[in-house]
Amino acid sequence: MRALVVGGGIGGLAAAVALHRRGWSVQVWEREPEFGELGAGLSLWPNAMRALDTLGLADRVRELGAVERGGGVRDRSGRWLSRTDNAEIERRHGWPLIVVHRADLHTTLLDALPASALRPNTALTDMVQTEGFDLVVGADGLHSTVRRLCWPTAPVPRYTGSTSWRTVTEPLDEPPAEGAVTWGAGERFGFTAMTGGRFYCFATGRTAPYGRRGLDELRERFCDWPEPIPRLLAATTTVVRRDLYDLPPLRSYADGRVALLGDAAHAMTPSLGQGACQALEDAVTLAAVGLAGYDRLRLRRTQAIVRRSARLSAVSQWSWPPAVRARDIAARLTPAAATLRAMDPVLGWTLDA
């Protein structure tokens, strides 16, 4: 059996590894001249680690990453609204929250494939090119060519009105003791520890008419936020800036011999930190159950997470002062145990195949 995976990002490579380990002959087509991963850090929640464990790669990824031991949500003044017991997450779900550089995860997946499977500088322009493959996997991102060719009436991605910034700091001499996400009015800024004294920082905000872009824009927007945010920004040299889109729900992720996964199927806002995690779930599920069971196991789950992420994104970026005050009070009054229980359906995923 021959499989073509279109797109050499994390989801596509994970699908290729999963299929390869089940005996498929796999090719991965990547339009760029080289396989690589742009970006900064990545949060791998227990469901993603469980998917990586299915691929035999979880222990390696854990070695490359850092375990987040503490964190929570703060208000604009820096006061804690809620705290997260990450030890309890590991107790409930068997894996901790791991923070890893996207490039390290990408390289780990690449190393699990034979070099003969990798076809850089190869773009899909017509489905005629896929003749001879028993399975075609569209893992080619938000603006998927596979989705456009095979789902011509599918809804197009919709702009959320927000922008994201992602960075990795240089090593800090006095790193913060724990991570946090700080909610402001229309903006938020989060940070979490990585290996080597570095920190992964992520921010989102409503699009505003800033004259500068990139790191200057990020510093201008967040320079007066509570410590350690200014200190983290001072230790930052590069930033990845992207406008945020999500994808309206598709009726199916599988059609004939073609399947979509990751952002090509269910692009979502980053508020839950589940984009890559869901792509990893997609990859191992598709390899395990094939096209026949893929929609049954993935469609409802992923679309529910897209909606949940969109709601959290909207709430965390409220800007009307009375709404911001009400949001912060509600967060402060919500018991930590209730927050953990609410995440159980997301983090407790297992490969049911």
Secondary structure, DSSP 8 states (H G I E B T S, - for coil): -EEEEE--SHHHHHHHHHHHTTT-EEEEEESSSS-----SEEEE-HHHHHHHHHTT-HHHHHHHSEE--EEEEE-TTS-EEEEEEHHHHHHHHSS--EEEEHHHHHHHHHHTS-GGGEEET-----GGGGTT-SEEEE---TT-HHHHHH-TTS---EEEEEEEEEEE----SS--SS-EEEE-SSEEEEEEE-GGG-EEEEEEEE----SS-THHHHHHHHTTSSTTHHHHHHT----EEEEEEE----S-SEETTEEE-THHHH---GGGS-HHHHHHHHHHHHHHHHHHHHHHHHHHHHHHHHHHHHHHHHHHT--SHHHHHHHHHHHHHS-HHHHHHHHHHHHT-----
